[in-house]
Amino acid sequence: MSAHDPNCIFCKIAQGKIPSRKVYEDEDILAFHDINPWAPVHFLMIPKLHIASLAQAEPEHEAVLGRMMVLAPKLALQEGCRPYPEGGFRLQINTGADGRQEVHHMHVHVIGGPRPWAKG
């Protein structure tokens, strides 16, 4: 697995070659607004390292994937989700064709607001 796939749109976004509306960025993680949001809050979190899908995650990816899970609630609140337990958000990771993964770079959808998952 390479650090970046030159044909991957999310690698290009992570490298700054394609613009995005950033929510958060550090050395290993980028979060940016979805271009086709399902809800008032809808952004994606990606590891900057190219991991094609969650099915390709390996033990060496545990730290960055764990950081993404801990970071998601903080960013969800920052972006306008109401606090738990009355509010909340949904995390969605599509994996492979049967999982409806469209971009083959592992990414987490963070979706929040009033019942956004009614769309699909």
CNS distance restraints for C-alpha pairs under 8 A (distance, minus, plus):
assign (resid   1 and name CA) (resid  50 and name CA) 7.34 0.50 0.50
assign (resid   1 and name CA) (resid  51 and name CA) 7.35 0.50 0.50
assign (resid   2 and name CA) (resid  49 and name CA) 7.75 0.50 0.50
assign (resid   2 and name CA) (resid  50 and name CA) 6.56 0.50 0.50
assign (resid   3 and name CA) (resid  48 and name CA) 7.87 0.50 0.50
assign (resid   3 and name CA) (resid  49 and name CA) 4.93 0.50 0.50
assign (resid   3 and name CA) (resid  50 and name CA) 5.41 0.50 0.50
assign (resid   4 and name CA) (resid   8 and name CA) 7.81 0.50 0.50
assign (resid   4 and name CA) (resid  11 and name CA) 5.82 0.50 0.50
assign (resid   4 and name CA) (resid  48 and name CA) 7.90 0.50 0.50
assign (resid   4 and name CA) (resid  49 and name CA) 6.20 0.50 0.50
assign (resid   4 and name CA) (resid  50 and name CA) 5.08 0.50 0.50
assign (resid   5 and name CA) (resid  11 and name CA) 6.30 0.50 0.50
assign (resid   5 and name CA) (resid  50 and name CA) 6.46 0.50 0.50
assign (resid   6 and name CA) (resid  11 and name CA) 7.15 0.50 0.50
assign (resid   6 and name CA) (resid  12 and name CA) 7.28 0.50 0.50
assign (resid   7 and name CA) (resid  11 and name CA) 7.93 0.50 0.50
assign (resid   7 and name CA) (resid  12 and name CA) 7.95 0.50 0.50
assign (resid   8 and name CA) (resid  12 and name CA) 6.36 0.50 0.50
assign (resid   8 and name CA) (resid 103 and name CA) 7.82 0.50 0.50
assign (resid   8 and name CA) (resid 104 and name CA) 7.44 0.50 0.50
assign (resid   8 and name CA) (resid 105 and name CA) 7.20 0.50 0.50
assign (resid   9 and name CA) (resid  13 and name CA) 6.24 0.50 0.50
assign (resid   9 and name CA) (resid  18 and name CA) 7.83 0.50 0.50
assign (resid   9 and name CA) (resid 103 and name CA) 7.66 0.50 0.50
assign (resid  10 and name CA) (resid  14 and name CA) 6.05 0.50 0.50
assign (resid  10 and name CA) (resid  46 and name CA) 7.83 0.50 0.50
assign (resid  10 and name CA) (resid 103 and name CA) 7.74 0.50 0.50
assign (resid  10 and name CA) (resid 105 and name CA) 6.51 0.50 0.50
assign (resid  11 and name CA) (resid  15 and name CA) 6.13 0.50 0.50
assign (resid  11 and name CA) (resid  48 and name CA) 6.81 0.50 0.50
assign (resid  11 and name CA) (resid  49 and name CA) 7.84 0.50 0.50
assign (resid  11 and name CA) (resid  50 and name CA) 6.70 0.50 0.50
assign (resid  11 and name CA) (resid 105 and name CA) 7.76 0.50 0.50
assign (resid  12 and name CA) (resid  16 and name CA) 6.23 0.50 0.50
assign (resid  12 and name CA) (resid  17 and name CA) 5.05 0.50 0.50
assign (resid  12 and name CA) (resid  18 and name CA) 5.72 0.50 0.50
assign (resid  13 and name CA) (resid  17 and name CA) 5.76 0.50 0.50
assign (resid  13 and name CA) (resid  18 and name CA) 4.73 0.50 0.50
assign (resid  13 and name CA) (resid  19 and name CA) 6.23 0.50 0.50
assign (resid  13 and name CA) (resid  20 and name CA) 6.69 0.50 0.50
assign (resid  14 and name CA) (resid  30 and name CA) 6.57 0.50 0.50
assign (resid  14 and name CA) (resid  48 and name CA) 5.84 0.50 0.50
assign (resid  20 and name CA) (resid  32 and name CA) 6.28 0.50 0.50
assign (resid  20 and name CA) (resid  33 and name CA) 7.23 0.50 0.50
assign (resid  21 and name CA) (resid  32 and name CA) 5.40 0.50 0.50
assign (resid  21 and name CA) (resid  33 and name CA) 5.57 0.50 0.50
assign (resid  22 and name CA) (resid  30 and name CA) 7.49 0.50 0.50
assign (resid  22 and name CA) (resid  31 and name CA) 5.96 0.50 0.50
assign (resid  22 and name CA) (resid  32 and name CA) 4.22 0.50 0.50
assign (resid  22 and name CA) (resid  33 and name CA) 6.50 0.50 0.50
assign (resid  23 and name CA) (resid  30 and name CA) 7.75 0.50 0.50
assign (resid  23 and name CA) (resid  31 and name CA) 5.16 0.50 0.50
assign (resid  23 and name CA) (resid  32 and name CA) 4.90 0.50 0.50
assign (resid  23 and name CA) (resid  33 and name CA) 6.74 0.50 0.50
assign (resid  23 and name CA) (resid  43 and name CA) 7.69 0.50 0.50
assign (resid  23 and name CA) (resid  75 and name CA) 7.55 0.50 0.50
assign (resid  23 and name CA) (resid  79 and name CA) 7.92 0.50 0.50
assign (resid  24 and name CA) (resid  29 and name CA) 7.78 0.50 0.50
assign (resid  24 and name CA) (resid  30 and name CA) 5.79 0.50 0.50
assign (resid  24 and name CA) (resid  31 and name CA) 4.95 0.50 0.50
assign (resid  24 and name CA) (resid  32 and name CA) 6.89 0.50 0.50
assign (resid  24 and name CA) (resid  75 and name CA) 7.79 0.50 0.50
assign (resid  25 and name CA) (resid  29 and name CA) 5.73 0.50 0.50
assign (resid  25 and name CA) (resid  30 and name CA) 4.50 0.50 0.50
assign (resid  25 and name CA) (resid  31 and name CA) 6.29 0.50 0.50
assign (resid  26 and name CA) (resid  30 and name CA) 6.61 0.50 0.50
assign (resid  27 and name CA) (resid  48 and name CA) 7.81 0.50 0.50
assign (resid  28 and name CA) (resid  47 and name CA) 5.83 0.50 0.50
assign (resid  28 and name CA) (resid  48 and name CA) 5.30 0.50 0.50
assign (resid  28 and name CA) (resid  49 and name CA) 7.14 0.50 0.50
assign (resid  28 and name CA) (resid  64 and name CA) 6.93 0.50 0.50
assign (resid  29 and name CA) (resid  45 and name CA) 7.01 0.50 0.50
assign (resid  29 and name CA) (resid  46 and name CA) 5.79 0.50 0.50
assign (resid  29 and name CA) (resid  47 and name CA) 4.65 0.50 0.50
assign (resid  29 and name CA) (resid  48 and name CA) 5.45 0.50 0.50
assign (resid  29 and name CA) (resid  64 and name CA) 7.57 0.50 0.50
assign (resid  29 and name CA) (resid  68 and name CA) 7.37 0.50 0.50
assign (resid  30 and name CA) (resid  45 and name CA) 5.76 0.50 0.50
assign (resid  30 and name CA) (resid  46 and name CA) 5.43 0.50 0.50
assign (resid  30 and name CA) (resid  47 and name CA) 6.46 0.50 0.50
assign (resid  30 and name CA) (resid  48 and name CA) 6.53 0.50 0.50
assign (resid  31 and name CA) (resid  43 and name CA) 6.67 0.50 0.50
assign (resid  31 and name CA) (resid  44 and name CA) 5.37 0.50 0.50
assign (resid  31 and name CA) (resid  45 and name CA) 4.20 0.50 0.50
assign (resid  31 and name CA) (resid  46 and name CA) 6.30 0.50 0.50
assign (resid  32 and name CA) (resid  43 and name CA) 5.38 0.50 0.50
assign (resid  32 and name CA) (resid  44 and name CA) 5.42 0.50 0.50
assign (resid  32 and name CA) (resid  45 and name CA) 6.68 0.50 0.50
assign (resid  33 and name CA) (resid  37 and name CA) 7.82 0.50 0.50
assign (resid  33 and name CA) (resid  42 and name CA) 6.21 0.50 0.50
assign (resid  33 and name CA) (resid  43 and name CA) 4.06 0.50 0.50
assign (resid  33 and name CA) (resid  44 and name CA) 6.15 0.50 0.50
assign (resid  34 and name CA) (resid  42 and name CA) 5.87 0.50 0.50
assign (resid  34 and name CA) (resid  43 and name CA) 4.86 0.50 0.50
assign (resid  34 and name CA) (resid  44 and name CA) 6.11 0.50 0.50
assign (resid  37 and name CA) (resid  41 and name CA) 7.54 0.50 0.50
assign (resid  37 and name CA) (resid  42 and name CA) 5.42 0.50 0.50
assign (resid  37 and name CA) (resid  43 and name CA) 7.67 0.50 0.50
assign (resid  38 and name CA) (resid  42 and name CA) 6.55 0.50 0.50
assign (resid  38 and name CA) (resid 111 and name CA) 7.42 0.50 0.50
assign (resid  38 and name CA) (resid 116 and name CA) 6.13 0.50 0.50
assign (resid  38 and name CA) (resid 117 and name CA) 7.60 0.50 0.50
assign (resid  38 and name CA) (resid 119 and name CA) 7.00 0.50 0.50
assign (resid  39 and name CA) (resid 111 and name CA) 6.36 0.50 0.50
assign (resid  39 and name CA) (resid 112 and name CA) 6.17 0.50 0.50
assign (resid  39 and name CA) (resid 113 and name CA) 6.07 0.50 0.50
assign (resid  39 and name CA) (resid 114 and name CA) 7.70 0.50 0.50
assign (resid  39 and name CA) (resid 116 and name CA) 4.94 0.50 0.50
assign (resid  40 and name CA) (resid 111 and name CA) 7.95 0.50 0.50
assign (resid  40 and name CA) (resid 112 and name CA) 6.54 0.50 0.50
assign (resid  40 and name CA) (resid 113 and name CA) 5.54 0.50 0.50
assign (resid  40 and name CA) (resid 116 and name CA) 7.88 0.50 0.50
assign (resid  41 and name CA) (resid  76 and name CA) 7.47 0.50 0.50
assign (resid  41 and name CA) (resid  79 and name CA) 6.44 0.50 0.50
assign (resid  41 and name CA) (resid  80 and name CA) 6.59 0.50 0.50
assign (resid  41 and name CA) (resid  81 and name CA) 6.82 0.50 0.50
assign (resid  41 and name CA) (resid 110 and name CA) 7.44 0.50 0.50
assign (resid  41 and name CA) (resid 111 and name CA) 5.49 0.50 0.50
assign (resid  41 and name CA) (resid 112 and name CA) 4.84 0.50 0.50
assign (resid  41 and name CA) (resid 113 and name CA) 6.07 0.50 0.50
assign (resid  42 and name CA) (resid 109 and name CA) 6.81 0.50 0.50
assign (resid  42 and name CA) (resid 110 and name CA) 5.51 0.50 0.50
assign (resid  42 and name CA) (resid 111 and name CA) 4.47 0.50 0.50
assign (resid  42 and name CA) (resid 112 and name CA) 6.47 0.50 0.50
assign (resid  43 and name CA) (resid 109 and name CA) 5.90 0.50 0.50
assign (resid  43 and name CA) (resid 110 and name CA) 5.37 0.50 0.50
assign (resid  43 and name CA) (resid 111 and name CA) 6.80 0.50 0.50
assign (resid  44 and name CA) (resid 107 and name CA) 6.29 0.50 0.50
assign (resid  44 and name CA) (resid 108 and name CA) 5.45 0.50 0.50
assign (resid  44 and name CA) (resid 109 and name CA) 4.67 0.50 0.50
assign (resid  44 and name CA) (resid 110 and name CA) 6.07 0.50 0.50
assign (resid  45 and name CA) (resid  68 and name CA) 7.23 0.50 0.50
assign (resid  45 and name CA) (resid 107 and name CA) 5.57 0.50 0.50
assign (resid  45 and name CA) (resid 108 and name CA) 5.08 0.50 0.50
assign (resid  45 and name CA) (resid 109 and name CA) 6.61 0.50 0.50
assign (resid  45 and name CA) (resid 110 and name CA) 7.55 0.50 0.50
assign (resid  46 and name CA) (resid 105 and name CA) 7.70 0.50 0.50
assign (resid  46 and name CA) (resid 106 and name CA) 6.40 0.50 0.50
assign (resid  46 and name CA) (resid 107 and name CA) 4.71 0.50 0.50
assign (resid  46 and name CA) (resid 108 and name CA) 6.57 0.50 0.50
assign (resid  47 and name CA) (resid  51 and name CA) 7.58 0.50 0.50
assign (resid  47 and name CA) (resid  64 and name CA) 6.94 0.50 0.50
assign (resid  47 and name CA) (resid  65 and name CA) 7.49 0.50 0.50
assign (resid  47 and name CA) (resid 106 and name CA) 7.34 0.50 0.50
assign (resid  47 and name CA) (resid 107 and name CA) 7.39 0.50 0.50
assign (resid  50 and name CA) (resid 105 and name CA) 6.06 0.50 0.50
assign (resid  50 and name CA) (resid 106 and name CA) 7.58 0.50 0.50
assign (resid  51 and name CA) (resid  56 and name CA) 6.43 0.50 0.50
assign (resid  51 and name CA) (resid  57 and name CA) 6.75 0.50 0.50
assign (resid  51 and name CA) (resid 105 and name CA) 5.53 0.50 0.50
assign (resid  51 and name CA) (resid 106 and name CA) 5.58 0.50 0.50
assign (resid  52 and name CA) (resid  56 and name CA) 6.36 0.50 0.50
assign (resid  52 and name CA) (resid 104 and name CA) 4.82 0.50 0.50
assign (resid  52 and name CA) (resid 105 and name CA) 4.22 0.50 0.50
assign (resid  52 and name CA) (resid 106 and name CA) 5.38 0.50 0.50
assign (resid  53 and name CA) (resid  57 and name CA) 6.98 0.50 0.50
assign (resid  53 and name CA) (resid  95 and name CA) 5.77 0.50 0.50
assign (resid  53 and name CA) (resid  96 and name CA) 7.08 0.50 0.50
assign (resid  53 and name CA) (resid 104 and name CA) 6.11 0.50 0.50
assign (resid  53 and name CA) (resid 105 and name CA) 5.71 0.50 0.50
assign (resid  53 and name CA) (resid 106 and name CA) 4.25 0.50 0.50
assign (resid  53 and name CA) (resid 107 and name CA) 7.65 0.50 0.50
assign (resid  54 and name CA) (resid  93 and name CA) 7.61 0.50 0.50
assign (resid  54 and name CA) (resid  95 and name CA) 6.15 0.50 0.50
assign (resid  54 and name CA) (resid 106 and name CA) 5.82 0.50 0.50
assign (resid  55 and name CA) (resid  95 and name CA) 6.82 0.50 0.50
assign (resid  55 and name CA) (resid  96 and name CA) 8.00 0.50 0.50
assign (resid  57 and name CA) (resid  61 and name CA) 6.12 0.50 0.50
assign (resid  57 and name CA) (resid  62 and name CA) 7.93 0.50 0.50
assign (resid  58 and name CA) (resid  62 and name CA) 7.16 0.50 0.50
assign (resid  61 and name CA) (resid  65 and name CA) 6.12 0.50 0.50
assign (resid  62 and name CA) (resid  66 and name CA) 5.79 0.50 0.50
assign (resid  63 and name CA) (resid  67 and name CA) 6.11 0.50 0.50
assign (resid  64 and name CA) (resid  68 and name CA) 6.23 0.50 0.50
assign (resid  65 and name CA) (resid  69 and name CA) 6.49 0.50 0.50
assign (resid  66 and name CA) (resid  70 and name CA) 6.41 0.50 0.50
assign (resid  67 and name CA) (resid  71 and name CA) 5.96 0.50 0.50
assign (resid  68 and name CA) (resid  72 and name CA) 6.00 0.50 0.50
assign (resid  69 and name CA) (resid  73 and name CA) 7.62 0.50 0.50
assign (resid  70 and name CA) (resid  74 and name CA) 7.63 0.50 0.50
assign (resid  71 and name CA) (resid  75 and name CA) 6.30 0.50 0.50
assign (resid  72 and name CA) (resid  76 and name CA) 5.98 0.50 0.50
assign (resid  72 and name CA) (resid 110 and name CA) 7.13 0.50 0.50
assign (resid  73 and name CA) (resid  77 and name CA) 6.29 0.50 0.50
assign (resid  73 and name CA) (resid  89 and name CA) 7.98 0.50 0.50
assign (resid  74 and name CA) (resid  78 and name CA) 6.22 0.50 0.50
assign (resid  75 and name CA) (resid  79 and name CA) 6.03 0.50 0.50
assign (resid  76 and name CA) (resid  80 and name CA) 6.44 0.50 0.50
assign (resid  76 and name CA) (resid  81 and name CA) 5.46 0.50 0.50
assign (resid  76 and name CA) (resid  89 and name CA) 7.02 0.50 0.50
assign (resid  76 and name CA) (resid 110 and name CA) 7.00 0.50 0.50
assign (resid  76 and name CA) (resid 112 and name CA) 7.33 0.50 0.50
assign (resid  77 and name CA) (resid  81 and name CA) 4.78 0.50 0.50
assign (resid  77 and name CA) (resid  82 and name CA) 6.41 0.50 0.50
assign (resid  77 and name CA) (resid  83 and name CA) 6.65 0.50 0.50
assign (resid  80 and name CA) (resid 113 and name CA) 7.90 0.50 0.50
assign (resid  81 and name CA) (resid  87 and name CA) 6.60 0.50 0.50
assign (resid  81 and name CA) (resid  88 and name CA) 6.18 0.50 0.50
assign (resid  81 and name CA) (resid  89 and name CA) 6.67 0.50 0.50
assign (resid  81 and name CA) (resid 112 and name CA) 5.68 0.50 0.50
assign (resid  81 and name CA) (resid 113 and name CA) 5.97 0.50 0.50
assign (resid  82 and name CA) (resid  86 and name CA) 7.08 0.50 0.50
assign (resid  82 and name CA) (resid  87 and name CA) 4.26 0.50 0.50
assign (resid  82 and name CA) (resid  88 and name CA) 5.82 0.50 0.50
assign (resid  82 and name CA) (resid 113 and name CA) 7.61 0.50 0.50
assign (resid  83 and name CA) (resid  87 and name CA) 4.90 0.50 0.50
assign (resid  83 and name CA) (resid  88 and name CA) 5.77 0.50 0.50
assign (resid  84 and name CA) (resid  88 and name CA) 5.14 0.50 0.50
assign (resid  87 and name CA) (resid 113 and name CA) 7.81 0.50 0.50
assign (resid  88 and name CA) (resid 112 and name CA) 6.62 0.50 0.50
assign (resid  88 and name CA) (resid 113 and name CA) 7.76 0.50 0.50
assign (resid  89 and name CA) (resid 110 and name CA) 6.78 0.50 0.50
assign (resid  89 and name CA) (resid 111 and name CA) 5.56 0.50 0.50
assign (resid  89 and name CA) (resid 112 and name CA) 4.29 0.50 0.50
assign (resid  89 and name CA) (resid 113 and name CA) 7.03 0.50 0.50
assign (resid  90 and name CA) (resid 109 and name CA) 7.79 0.50 0.50
assign (resid  90 and name CA) (resid 110 and name CA) 5.78 0.50 0.50
assign (resid  90 and name CA) (resid 111 and name CA) 5.08 0.50 0.50
assign (resid  90 and name CA) (resid 112 and name CA) 6.19 0.50 0.50
assign (resid  91 and name CA) (resid 108 and name CA) 6.37 0.50 0.50
assign (resid  91 and name CA) (resid 109 and name CA) 5.54 0.50 0.50
assign (resid  91 and name CA) (resid 110 and name CA) 4.86 0.50 0.50
assign (resid  91 and name CA) (resid 111 and name CA) 6.45 0.50 0.50
assign (resid  92 and name CA) (resid 108 and name CA) 5.64 0.50 0.50
assign (resid  92 and name CA) (resid 109 and name CA) 5.00 0.50 0.50
assign (resid  92 and name CA) (resid 110 and name CA) 6.74 0.50 0.50
assign (resid  92 and name CA) (resid 111 and name CA) 7.96 0.50 0.50
assign (resid  93 and name CA) (resid 106 and name CA) 7.62 0.50 0.50
assign (resid  93 and name CA) (resid 107 and name CA) 6.28 0.50 0.50
assign (resid  93 and name CA) (resid 108 and name CA) 4.96 0.50 0.50
assign (resid  93 and name CA) (resid 109 and name CA) 6.40 0.50 0.50
assign (resid  94 and name CA) (resid  99 and name CA) 4.94 0.50 0.50
assign (resid  94 and name CA) (resid 100 and name CA) 5.72 0.50 0.50
assign (resid  94 and name CA) (resid 101 and name CA) 4.75 0.50 0.50
assign (resid  94 and name CA) (resid 107 and name CA) 7.82 0.50 0.50
assign (resid  94 and name CA) (resid 108 and name CA) 7.89 0.50 0.50
assign (resid  95 and name CA) (resid  99 and name CA) 4.74 0.50 0.50
assign (resid  95 and name CA) (resid 100 and name CA) 6.67 0.50 0.50
assign (resid  95 and name CA) (resid 101 and name CA) 5.17 0.50 0.50
assign (resid  95 and name CA) (resid 106 and name CA) 7.81 0.50 0.50
assign (resid  96 and name CA) (resid 100 and name CA) 6.31 0.50 0.50
assign (resid  96 and name CA) (resid 101 and name CA) 5.15 0.50 0.50
assign (resid  96 and name CA) (resid 104 and name CA) 7.94 0.50 0.50
assign (resid  97 and name CA) (resid 101 and name CA) 5.74 0.50 0.50
assign (resid  97 and name CA) (resid 102 and name CA) 7.71 0.50 0.50
assign (resid 111 and name CA) (resid 116 and name CA) 6.90 0.50 0.50
assign (resid 111 and name CA) (resid 117 and name CA) 7.97 0.50 0.50
assign (resid 112 and name CA) (resid 116 and name CA) 6.33 0.50 0.50
